[in-house]
Every structure is written in structure tokens, then in C-alpha cells.
Amino acid sequence: MQKINLEGLNEYVAYEKLDNNLDVYVYRKKDFHSFYAYYITNYGALNTEFVPINEEKMHKFPDGIAHFLEHKMFEKEDGHVLEKFPLIGGSSNAFTSYTHTVYQVSGTEKFYDNLNLLINFVEHPYFTDKNVEKEKGIIKQELFMGKDNPYRVFAFEKLKNLFVNLGYGREIVGEEKDIDSITKEDLYKCYNTFYNPGNMCLIIVTNEEEEKVINFVKEIEEKRKVDIETDIEVKKINEPENVNKEFDVIYQNVSKCELSYSFKLSINDYKIPYHKLDLYLYIIFISNLGKLTGFGLDLKEKNLINGNIGIGTNKYMDYIVPSINVSTDYPEKIIDILDKKIKEFSLNEEYFNMIKKSMISDFVYCFTGVSNVMSYLFGSYANNKKILTTDFKDFQELNFEELKEVFNKLNLDNKSILIMKPLEEKE
């Protein structure tokens, strides 16, 4: 076991790569009264073409199979796992994203019993023809409900318009034909390939002693019999730098228009690590459109937007996407205003220092609660395939000169605009 010091903070994370290549991270806080554990596989909705373990040929699996697999992991021969956690004081859930599947447990008592149940149910699949067929109807209902959610449709359409080949924007649960085509054999091939210890990570936040926790996990893993795979061959997808669609309008069952104004930027165009680029881009957008500028307040006072301007950045493979999101009754007018404003983007050192100070304060706050710590640790792992140790130091070392370098290289012409309008406005 090694202690990974989080530079600049009086904090550390215990880490060990077990003999079967499973990564285990434990963050201990003695005054925490609850615990949280994530069992993660680097496998999500994008991973549909790969060479299954112990095979030689590339195979195409149905869209949505990662999510289907997540559902089926909870069902065992002796019942549903979700019914077992409350009996030992725990609560469990799971989610599938485009790149990861995560199984969770949290609680305030019987930590080791809950951790043991989490690990064991994830490591012991039980798929039958009967229970696979039964699940198809349940997942199709989830699909139909999702398609009835206008904001979910809006989010997926935004991604479809940004990316040409990567698959972002496809239904994470799959389409109806995909769900119908999934078999027990498909699930086992996907499970055996991606639910492999070398492709997984266990992150634990607890008040228990770290070495004891890691030894507990070790004892379980030593009994696990599995073919260890460290190099999974997944089909490589080439993604052009241009957006798929520069402008689009969709009509949904909403009362107000929603506008998304997004930019597709290649991380490789910048000579700094992704996590620092992410911070600088956020600062650039906040310092020009955020509350300090009064830009959004002015639009609200003129009744041009409803609520605040949303600003965010997200990573998608080798791309980072800054987005501006607003609710408005005048989307075309807001687009004109944003077009002009973006061309006038500038830097202000006073704003930079104020935003940096606020970001550092928010980061330190991450370590005040179990769920906050877990959100930070998982986010760090998900974006970097390891937990970074320099995040706080990177915040402290943000400087105006480096910000100017990013700003001068910034090209915001590669953009995609999406408007969601009420159905009654459709001609």
C-alpha cells in the first residue's frame, strides 16, 4: 500500500494495485460517520466493437448492451441484490455512462458487510435466457420514458450535432431493435472482457483504517478465479475536428425555448494537460459571461432570458466542449447577442484572481463530506484513469500569463448551436 499525497492539502489517498491488477483507492476521514464505495469498470455505451477475451476477431455488439449488463448484474439466482443491502444498513445503485459503468453502495453501519456484498455481486454474474428476456421489456420502458423527456432528448441531440463518428448522442440504453437482439451469450462475452480486474477500479471513502480495508479487499480478490486481461482491443474511431451540424432546431413538449451554444475544441491543440485546460477555459467563459460581468443580469432585466446563463465544460475523448446554455423566448436574438459577445471576449486580471480564489475555495469544500469526496475522486479517475495528486497545486499555480496563452490560441469558430422549441411553434 502506498499513500498518495494530494499536493498542497493535508490529505492523502491510500492506493494499491492488487496482484490481479485491480486498482484500489481508499480515502479515510476519521470524523466521517458514513461511507461510500464505487466499483467501476472502464466500460460504457461507446464500447460496442471489440475483440472479446480469449477470441481473435473484432465483434460488433448491440448498442445499449453495457446498460443492459448493468441491469442484469443485480439479479441473482437467490433474488435481487437491491433487496439485500437494506438488511445490512446499506443503499445501492448503479449507472452507465458512455465510458464507464459504476456500482455504488453507501451507508452508516456494517461497512465491511456492505463492501463485501458490493464486490461479490459485481464479480458474480448470473444470466439466463429467461431473465434476459424478462429484462427487455423493463429496459424498453426506460427507453420510451427517456424519449418522452424533452431535456434528455435535447442533451443527446446536442452531442449528435457535435460529434461525427464517436457515438456520443446515441441512446445509452440502446434502441428497441438493439434491446431485442441482446442475448445471454452477448452479456457473458462483454462481462468477461470488461469486468476484468485490470479494467476495473474500486474507490472507497470511509472512516475505517486504510490498510485494513485494502487487506479486506485483497482477501476477496485472492479467491477470485478469472482470466486476467490487461490489453482489451477496442475498435479505434477517427473523429474529425469539425462539428457534425452547425445549427439545428428540434421541437419538444416544452413551454420555453432552450438554447445550447457549444464549441468543439481539440485537447491536443494545447500544450497543457487536460485538467488545467479545463480550468482555464472555464475561467475565460465565466470572466466574460458570468455574474461578475453583469452580462446575464442585463439580459434578464430586458426579459430576454429566463434564469441564469449556464456555463460548463466537458471532456469527450480527445475533445473538450465548453457550452453556454440559456432558457429564452427569443433564441435567435440571443444567438446574435452571443455571436457579438464571443467576438469581444477579453481577459481581466482582477476577474481572473477573484474566480481563481473562488475555485480554490470550492475545491477545498469537496473534502467536507462523503459524497463530495467521492464525486471528486471519481471525476478525477474518470477523466484520467487514475486519481491525480496535483489538482490543488494546479489550482494554486494557475497564472494570468498561461491563461493568456490559452486565450490567444482559442478558436471559437468551430461551434454547434441547438434550439429546442415548443411543439406548437412547429410549422
N, C-alpha and C positions, 0 to 999 in steps of 0.2 A: 504493500500500500504506500502511495506517495501523497503528500499534501501539496495541492496546487494553490499557491498563494495568489489571491486576487490583488494585483499590484495597486498600491495606494489606499487600500482598505485594510482594516484589521479583520479580514475574513479569509477563509480558505475552503476549498472543496477537496475531500478525500477521493482519490481515484485509484482504480486498479483494473488492468486488463487481465481477465482470468485466463486460465490455460486453454479454454475453448474459444478464446478471442472475444468474449462478451465484455463490453465496456461498462464499468460500474462507477457511478459518481454518487457520493454521499455528502450532503451539506447538513451540518449539525448546528442547531441553535438550542442551547440548554433551556432557555425560557419559553420555547415553543410548547404549546400544550396539545398540538395536533400534528399529524404527519401527512405527507403526500408522496406518492410514488408514481412514476411514469415508466411503463415498459414500452419501448419504442422500437419499431422496425423501419429501416430506411426503404420503405415500400409504399407507394401510393398509386393514385389513379393514372399517372402517366406511364407506369411500368407495365405495359401490356405486350411488349415484344422482347423476348429474351430467350437465352438458352437454359432450359430447366436443368437443375442439378443432376449429375450423372447421365446427361444426354449431350449430343453434339450439335444438333440443328436448332436454329432460331425458330421460335414458335410464337404465333400471334394468339393471344388470349382475348376474351371478350372485354370490352370497356365495362368498368364497374366491378370487376372481379375483386379488386383489393377491398372495396367497401363490403361486398358480399361476404368475403372471408372474415372481415371484422365481425359482422353479424353472427356468423356461424360459430365463431370461437367461444361464444358464451353458452352454447348449448352442448351439454354433455350427456352421456348415457344415463346418469343418475339425476338429471334435472338441469335447470337453468342456473348458471353461476350467479346472476344478479340477485337471486333469492337467498344465496348463501352468505353474502357479505354482511347484510344487516344482522344476521345471527351472531356475528363476532364484532359488531360495532363499526363496521366499515360501510363505505359507499363507493360503488364502482361505475365507471362509464368508459366510453371509447370514442374516438373519432378518426376518420380517414381524410387526409388532405391529398393534394396532387403528388406529394413527395414522401409522406410518412403515414404510418398507422400507429396510433398511440392508445394504450390501455392504461387506465388510471385507477388508483384507489386512494381514498382519504379517510381519515377518522381521528378519534381521540383516544382510543383504547385498543388493546390487543394488537399492537403494531406488528409483531412477528407472525401472528396468525394471519393477518390480512396480507402481509407481504408474501407469505408462503402461498396463500390462495391465488394471489395475482400471478406470481411466477408460474405456478403449476397449471393454471387454466390456460395461460398463453402458450405453454410448452407442450400441451397435450390436446391436439385437435381430435374432434370426433365428427366425421362427416359420413352420412349415409344417403343413399338415393332418396329415401323418404324425407329426411329432414331438409335436404337441399331443395326438393320440390316444394315443400311447405313454405320455405322462406321466400320463394319467388314472389308469391302474392303480397307478402308483407313489404318487400322492397319496392315492388311496383306501386304500392300505395304511397310509399315515401316519395317516389319519383313524381307521381301525379300531384301530390301536395306541394312539392318543390316548384313544379311548373305553374302552380296557382299563386305562388308568392312572387309578386312583381319585382321586389327588390333583389331577390335571388336571381331571377331572370336577368335583371339589369347588370348585376355583378358578373355573371357568366358572359353576357354579350360584350361587355367591356373587354374582357380577356380575349374573346374570339377576335375582336377587332384589332387588338394589339399584336397578336402572335399568329404567324402564318402556318408553321408546322409543328410547334412544340406540343400542342394538345391542350394548352390552358383554355378553359372555357367549355370543354366537353363536360357532360354530366358526370360527376364523381360517382354517382350510383349506377351509371350506365343508362342506355335507352332500353325500352321494353324488349326489343329483339335481343339485346345483349344479355339481359337478365334471364330471359327464357332459355338461352343457349348454354348457360353455365352448368357444369357437371361436377359431380363429386371428384372425379379424376382430375379435373382442372384445378379444383381447390387444393388438392394434395400436392400437385406439382408446384403451384405458387407458394404454398406454405413451406414445403421442404426447401425451396430455393431461397426465399427471402426471410423466413423466420428462422434464420440460421444465426447462431450466436455471433459470428463475425460480422453480421449485418445488423446487429441489434445493440441497444443501449438501455441500461437501467439507471434512472435518476431518482434519488431518494432524498427527501427533506424531512428531517426528524430531530428529536432531542436525544436519541439513542447514541451511544458511543460508536464512532465510525468503524473502527476495526472489527468490533463485534458484529456490526451489520454486514460488512463485506464478508466476513468469515461465514456468516449465516447463508449468504447467497452462494458462496463457494461450495458449501456442503451440498446444496441442492444441485448445483451445476455439475459437480463431480459424479453424480448419479445419472446425469442426462446422457443418453446414448443417441448421438446424431452425427451424420456425415458433415464434417466441418468444411465449409466453402468460404474462401476469402476473396475470390475474384469472380463476381457474377457478371456474365456478358449480356449487357442490355443493348438493344439496337440504338445506334447513335443517330440523332436527328439534327440536321443542319437547319438553323434558323437564320433567315436574312435579317439585316438590321432594320429594314423598312417595316412600317406597321401594315397590318393586313387590310385595314379600312380606315381612311382618314376621317370620315364623317358618317354617322348613321343615326336614324331615328327609329325607335320602337314604340309601340302603343300597348299600354297595360291598364289594368283596373286600378288606377290611382287618381287622386283628386288634384295633385300638384305635379308640375313637371320637375324632373330631376335631371341634372346636368353633370356629366363627368368629362373632365378635360385632362387627358393623360399624355405622358411623354415616355417614349421607349428609348432608354439610354444603354449603351453597351458598357459594362463594367470594365472591360479590357481597354477601353479608350483612355482610362485614367491610371495614373501611376501610384495610386494609393490603395490599400486594402478596402474591400467592400464596406466593412463596418464603419470606417472613417468617411468614405464617400457618402454613405447613407446619412451620417450626421451632418456633413457639410451641405448636402442637397436640402435636407430638412431646414437647416438654418437659412439658406438662400430663399426658400419659399415662404417661410414664416416671417422673415425680416421684410418681405415685400408685400405679403398678403395677410399677415397675422394681425392680432388685436393691437399690437403696438403702433401699427401704421394708420389705423382708423379706416382702412380701405373697406372692410366688410361692414363696419358700422355705418359708413356713409351710404352704402348700397341698401342697408336695412332701413335707414331713415327715409330713403327715397322709395321704399316699398318695392324694390327690385328683386330682393331675395327674401326667403323665409328662413330665419335662423342664421346660424353662423356658417362661415366658409370652412369646409373640411379639407385638411391638407394631410397627406400621408405618403409614405414611400414603401414599396415592397420589392422584394427580390424574386426573380423568376429565372432560374438557371444563371446564365451569364448576363442577364439584363436587370436593370433597376428601373422601376416605374414610379416617378413622382406623379401624384394625382391631385387635382383640385375638384372638389365635389360641392355642389350647391343645390338647394331646392329653390325653384323660381317659377314665376308665372310668365317670365319673359326670357326664355333661354337664348333666343337669337340675339337679343340686345346684350345679354351678359357675355355671350361669346365675343361680340365686338369689343366690349369693355375689357375683357381678359386679353384678347389679342393685342390691344394697345398697351395694356399694363405690362404684359410679359416683355414686350419690346423695350420697355422703360426700366426693367429690373436693374437694380443697382445694389451696392453694398454700403452698409453703415456700421462703422466700428463700434459705436455705442450700442446699437441694437445687437450686434454680434456678442458683445460681452454680457449683456443682460440675458440673452437667450442661452448662452453657454452656462451661466450661473444657474439658471432655472433647470436646465437639463441635468446638471450635476446633482442638484437637489432631488430631482425626480429619481435619478438612478440610485442614490443612497436610500431613498424611501423603499426601493424594491426589497430591501433586506429586513423590512419590519414585519412581514407576515408570511405565512407558509405559502399561500397561493401566489403572492407576488414573487417570492424567491423562485418558485417552480416555473412561473411564466418567463422569468428572465433566463434561468438555466436552460429551459427547453428552447427558447428563442435563439440563444447563443449556439446550442448544439445543432439545431435545425438548419441554421444558415452556414455553419462552418464544419459540421461533422465532428466537432469537439467543442468543449466549453472553453472559451477564451479567458485568458488570465489578465489581459491588459485593458479591458473595457474602461475601467475607471481612470486609469492612467491616460488612455486615449482621449477621454473627455477633458482631462486637465490640460493635455498638450494641444488641444485644438487651438489654432492660431489664425490670426487675420490674414497673414501672408499666404498661408496654404489655402485658405478659403478663396482668396483672390485667384490663385492658380486654377482651382476647380471652376470658379465662375467664368474665367476667361476662356476656358476650354468648352464650356457648356453650350450645346446646340439644342435649342428647344423647338426646332422646326419639325422634328420627327414626332408628330403628335397624332392622337386619335381622340375625336370628340364624339360623345354619345349622349343623345337626349332621350329621355323616357317621357312620353306624353300620355294624358288620359285617353282612354278608348274613344270617347265622344269627339275628340279632335281629329280622328282618322277620317279621311275623305272617302 
